[in-house]
């Protein structure tokens, strides 16, 4: 990411403003510019930081929460390559409550060392699908997480 001050933020919930994205994403550093656009059922944003260190800090985080929903953060260079790499060790949690959010899952996901999660929505009415895709930074973390019984609240998930 040498010299790169821009990052791509994906899976932003529809209806979130550029100002709200900036408010959350500036926790990694001072933001110079936010450009947001609709991408299918979601929005994406190109965030330009004032310096490369802050952009790197955001990318290394992989994900953050905006209004209790997870968004993914990627570098602007080699984006597709990084997306593919991050999907190397992934799993799917099923049997989640329909109104479940990434924020609600965050304690459990942090305990099992999840780097990012994605809760898909239906194309018809944009409701949550009752599952989440989770990504890990190593095979060992993925293996350890997928070989545990997980309780989220009072619900056992698979």
C-alpha positions in Angstrom: 0.0 0.0 0.0 3.0 2.2 -0.3 2.0 5.8 -0.9 -1.7 5.0 -1.1 -4.0 7.3 0.8 -7.3 5.9 -0.5 -9.4 2.9 0.7 -12.5 1.3 -0.5 -15.4 0.7 2.0 -18.0 -1.8 0.8 -21.3 -3.2 2.1 -22.5 0.1 3.4 -26.2 -0.1 4.2 -28.5 1.8 1.8 -29.5 5.2 3.2 -26.2 5.9 5.1 -24.9 9.3 4.1 -21.4 10.2 3.2 -21.2 12.4 6.4 -22.1 9.4 8.5 -19.5 7.2 6.8 -16.9 9.9 7.4 -17.9 10.2 11.0 -17.2 6.5 11.6 -14.2 6.0 9.3 -12.3 9.0 10.7 -11.5 6.9 13.8 -8.6 5.7 11.8 -7.4 9.2 10.9 -8.3 12.5 9.4 -10.3 12.1 6.2 -9.7 14.4 3.3 -12.6 13.2 1.0 -15.5 10.7 0.9 -17.1 9.6 -2.4 -20.1 7.4 -1.9 -22.1 5.5 -4.6 -24.8 2.9 -4.8 -23.6 -0.6 -5.9 -26.5 -2.9 -6.2 -28.2 -3.6 -2.8 -25.4 -1.7 -1.1 -23.3 1.4 -1.2 -19.6 1.7 -1.4 -17.3 4.6 -0.7 -13.8 5.7 -1.6 -12.2 7.3 1.4 -9.1 9.5 1.0 -7.1 10.0 4.1 -4.6 12.8 4.7 -1.8 10.3 4.9 -0.9 6.8 3.9 -0.4 5.6 7.5 -4.0 6.2 8.3 -5.2 4.5 5.2 -3.0 1.5 6.1 -4.5 1.5 9.6 -8.0 1.3 8.2 -7.2 -1.5 5.7 -5.4 -3.6 8.4 -8.6 -3.4 10.4 -10.5 -5.3 7.6 -13.9 -4.1 8.9 -15.7 -1.7 11.1 -19.3 -1.0 12.2 -21.6 1.7 10.8 -25.0 1.8 12.6 -24.4 -1.7 14.0 -23.8 -3.1 10.5 -20.3 -4.3 9.4 -18.6 -2.8 6.4 -15.5 -4.1 4.8 -12.4 -2.0 4.1 -10.0 -2.7 1.3 -7.0 -0.9 -0.3 -7.6 0.8 -3.6 -4.6 -1.0 -5.2 -5.0 -4.7 -5.8 -8.5 -4.7 -4.4 -9.7 -7.8 -6.2 -6.6 -9.7 -5.1 -7.1 -8.7 -1.5 -10.8 -9.6 -1.6 -9.8 -13.1 -2.9 -7.1 -13.5 -0.3 -9.4 -12.5 2.6 -12.0 -15.2 1.4 -9.3 -17.9 1.7 -10.5 -18.8 5.2 -14.2 -18.3 5.6 -17.2 -19.9 7.1 -21.0 -19.4 7.2 -23.0 -19.1 10.4 -26.6 -20.1 10.0 -29.7 -20.0 12.2 -29.3 -16.4 13.2 -32.2 -14.3 14.3 -33.7 -12.3 11.4 -32.9 -9.0 13.2 -29.3 -9.9 14.1 -26.7 -7.3 13.5 -22.9 -7.4 13.3 -22.8 -5.3 16.5 -24.9 -8.0 18.3 -22.5 -10.7 17.0 -19.3 -8.7 17.7 -18.4 -10.1 21.2 -18.7 -13.7 19.9 -16.9 -12.9 16.6 -14.1 -11.2 18.5 -13.7 -14.3 20.8 -13.2 -16.6 17.8 -10.9 -14.1 16.0 -13.1 -13.2 13.1 -11.7 -10.4 10.9 -14.9 -9.4 9.1 -18.4 -10.5 8.6 -21.2 -10.0 6.1 -24.9 -10.4 6.7 -26.6 -10.8 3.3 -30.0 -9.4 2.5 -32.7 -10.5 0.2 -33.0 -8.6 -3.1 -36.8 -8.6 -2.9 -37.4 -6.6 0.3 -33.8 -6.1 1.7 -34.4 -8.2 4.8 -31.6 -10.1 6.5 -31.2 -13.7 5.5 -30.6 -15.2 8.9 -26.9 -16.1 8.3 -23.5 -14.4 8.1 -20.3 -15.0 6.3 -17.2 -14.7 8.4 -13.6 -14.3 7.3 -10.4 -15.2 9.2 -6.8 -14.2 8.7 -5.5 -17.7 9.2 -6.4 -21.3 8.6 -5.8 -22.0 12.3 -8.3 -19.4 13.4 -10.9 -20.6 10.9 -10.4 -24.2 12.0 -10.6 -23.4 15.7 -13.8 -21.3 15.2 -15.6 -23.9 13.0 -14.9 -26.7 15.5 -16.7 -24.9 18.4 -20.3 -24.7 19.4 -21.2 -21.1 19.3 -23.8 -19.4 21.5 -24.9 -16.0 20.5 -27.1 -14.7 23.2 -29.3 -17.7 24.0 -29.1 -19.1 20.5 -26.9 -21.9 19.3 -25.6 -21.2 15.8 -23.9 -23.6 13.4 
